[in-house]
Amino acid sequence: MLPLDEATTLQFSQNLYGLYPYQLQRIWDRAVFSGRGKAPTIKENTLDMLSFIDENNDALGYMIVNEAQKTRMEESYHVLSLAQ
Protein backbone atom coordinates (compact mmCIF):
# COMPACT_ATOMS: atom_id res chain seq x y z
CA MET A 1 0.00 0.00 0.00
CA LEU A 2 1.18 3.51 -0.74
CA PRO A 3 1.03 6.24 1.94
CA LEU A 4 -2.42 7.56 2.84
CA ASP A 5 -1.63 11.08 1.65
CA GLU A 6 -0.75 9.95 -1.90
CA ALA A 7 -3.14 11.00 -4.68
CA THR A 8 -3.01 7.43 -5.98
CA THR A 9 -4.25 6.11 -2.63
CA LEU A 10 -7.12 8.59 -2.63
CA GLN A 11 -8.17 7.62 -6.15
CA PHE A 12 -7.82 3.89 -5.47
CA SER A 13 -9.76 3.89 -2.20
CA GLN A 14 -12.55 6.07 -3.55
CA ASN A 15 -12.92 4.19 -6.84
CA LEU A 16 -12.75 0.71 -5.35
CA TYR A 17 -14.32 1.13 -1.93
CA GLY A 18 -16.10 4.48 -2.02
CA LEU A 19 -14.08 5.50 1.05
CA TYR A 20 -11.44 8.07 1.85
CA PRO A 21 -8.02 6.66 2.79
CA TYR A 22 -8.44 7.63 6.46
CA GLN A 23 -11.71 5.65 6.56
CA LEU A 24 -9.97 2.62 5.09
CA GLN A 25 -7.19 3.04 7.68
CA ARG A 26 -9.75 2.98 10.49
CA ILE A 27 -11.16 -0.30 9.17
CA TRP A 28 -7.67 -1.81 9.11
CA ASP A 29 -6.94 -0.49 12.60
CA ARG A 30 -10.08 -2.13 13.99
CA ALA A 31 -9.26 -5.44 12.29
CA VAL A 32 -5.69 -5.39 13.65
CA PHE A 33 -6.77 -4.37 17.16
CA SER A 34 -9.40 -7.13 17.28
CA GLY A 35 -6.89 -9.72 16.08
CA ARG A 36 -8.83 -10.42 12.87
CA GLY A 37 -6.38 -8.87 10.46
CA LYS A 38 -2.89 -7.70 9.72
CA ALA A 39 -2.15 -4.13 8.70
CA PRO A 40 -1.05 -3.60 5.11
CA THR A 41 2.61 -2.90 4.49
CA ILE A 42 3.06 0.72 3.41
CA LYS A 43 5.73 1.47 0.82
CA GLU A 44 6.88 5.00 0.09
CA ASN A 45 6.76 4.73 -3.71
CA THR A 46 5.71 2.44 -6.54
CA LEU A 47 9.23 1.04 -7.09
CA ASP A 48 9.42 -0.09 -3.46
CA MET A 49 5.91 -1.51 -3.75
CA LEU A 50 6.83 -3.50 -6.88
CA SER A 51 9.95 -4.85 -5.16
CA PHE A 52 7.80 -5.93 -2.20
CA ILE A 53 5.35 -7.66 -4.57
CA ASP A 54 8.25 -9.44 -6.29
CA GLU A 55 9.41 -10.78 -2.91
CA ASN A 56 5.94 -11.72 -1.58
CA ASN A 57 3.74 -13.86 -3.82
CA ASP A 58 0.58 -13.04 -1.87
CA ALA A 59 1.10 -9.26 -1.97
CA LEU A 60 -1.18 -6.78 -3.71
CA GLY A 61 -0.39 -3.29 -4.90
CA TYR A 62 -2.01 -0.48 -6.83
CA MET A 63 -0.85 2.33 -9.08
CA ILE A 64 -2.03 4.56 -11.88
CA VAL A 65 -0.48 3.69 -15.24
CA ASN A 66 -1.11 4.43 -18.90
CA GLU A 67 -1.87 1.72 -21.46
CA ALA A 68 1.77 1.27 -22.51
CA GLN A 69 2.89 0.85 -18.89
CA LYS A 70 0.01 -1.55 -18.25
CA THR A 71 1.03 -3.69 -21.23
CA ARG A 72 4.63 -3.89 -19.96
CA MET A 73 3.48 -4.72 -16.43
CA GLU A 74 1.27 -7.55 -17.68
CA GLU A 75 4.45 -9.36 -18.75
CA SER A 76 5.48 -9.76 -15.09
CA TYR A 77 2.37 -9.23 -12.95
CA HIS A 78 -1.30 -10.11 -12.79
CA VAL A 79 -2.92 -6.77 -13.61
CA LEU A 80 -6.47 -5.78 -12.72
CA SER A 81 -7.78 -2.59 -14.31
CA LEU A 82 -10.37 -0.43 -12.59
CA ALA A 83 -12.66 1.72 -14.70
CA GLN A 84 -13.05 5.30 -13.58
N, C-alpha and C positions, 0 to 999 in steps of 0.2 A: 504494500500500500504506500502511496505517496503521502507527504505531509498534508494535514487537514487544510492548511491555508493555500494550497496549490489550486490554481484555476481548473486543472484537470480533475482533481478530486471533487470539486464542486460540481462540475459538469457530469462526471460519472455518477456520483451519489444522487443527484437530482434526476438524471435520465433513467437510471436503473431502479432506484428505490423511491423516488419522489421525496427524498429527505435531504436536509442540509448536512454537511459533513459532521457538524457538532452533534446532530441528532443521531447519526450513525455511530459516532464515538460513544454516546451514552448507552446505546444498545449493547455495544461490545463491552463496555465497562460493567454493566449489569451481569452479562453472561460470565465474564471473568470472575467477578466478585462472588457469584453464586456457585462457581465451580463447574458451570455447564459449557464453558468455552475458553478458548485461548485467544488472547489479543493478536491482531494482525501485526506482522513485522512491518515497520515503517522504514522505507528507504528514501534517501534525500533526493534522488533523481532517477530518471528512467534507466540509465546505464547500470546503476547499482541494483535496481529492481530486476532487470534482465539477468544480471549475474546471479542474483539470488534464485531466480526461477531456474536457471541452468543447473544450479547446485541442489535444488529441492524439487523433485518430480511432482509433488502434490501442491506446489505453490501456484497462486494466481496473481496476475498483475493487470493493470489497465493503463492505457495511454491513448493520446489522440494522435493519429497518423493519417497521412494522405494515402491515396490508392497505391502509389508506387512503393511506399514504405510497407504498406500492408502486404503487398505481393511478396516482397523480400522476406518479411517476417514469417509468412506462411511456409517458407522453406524450412524453418527451424522450430516453429511453435504452432500450437493449436490456437487459431485466431477466431474470436467471436466478435462480430461487428454489431454495434448497437445503432439503430436508426435514430436520428434526432427528431 
